[in-house]
């Protein structure tokens, strides 16, 4: 997923540049490739969900991934049609969907242990580690 995040950031910087249309379409294809296989996966924290709620939780996850995939298709169409403003709006919506999904399914873009062994922002229990002298 790091590639997906990096590609989305790059797209955000270059969508208005018509000379980078081919690059943008390649990035969109990579983003799509990252999302396509997720329709059959389960969220990484599915084991933390009570057994009685898992099927619904996984179904919600699949629905969110399908919504994300649909937005990627819209983005591809807008870039192909040279509609930069529309593409930027779609990318913004795509990023919102991603953020909401990450909140809903407790996903951290940076992964566990972001703060290193001493803690830090995003470290164990979200607490800061010891101060350095």
Number of C-alpha atoms within 10 A of each C-alpha: 12 11 12 17 15 13 19 20 13 14 21 16 12 16 23 17 11 14 10 13 18 12 15 25 18 14 20 21 16 16 20 19 13 15 17 14 10 15 16 11 11 16 15 10 10 15 10 8 12 10 10 8 10 15 14 10 19 19 14 16 21 18 13 18 22 16 15 22 21 14 19 21 15 17 25 21 15 18 22 15 11 16 15 19 13 17 24 20 13 19 21 14 15 21 18 13 17 19 15 14 17 13 11 13 17 12 17 12 13 12 11 12 16 16 17 13 10 14 17 18 15 17 18 17 10 13 13 14 15 9 7 4 3
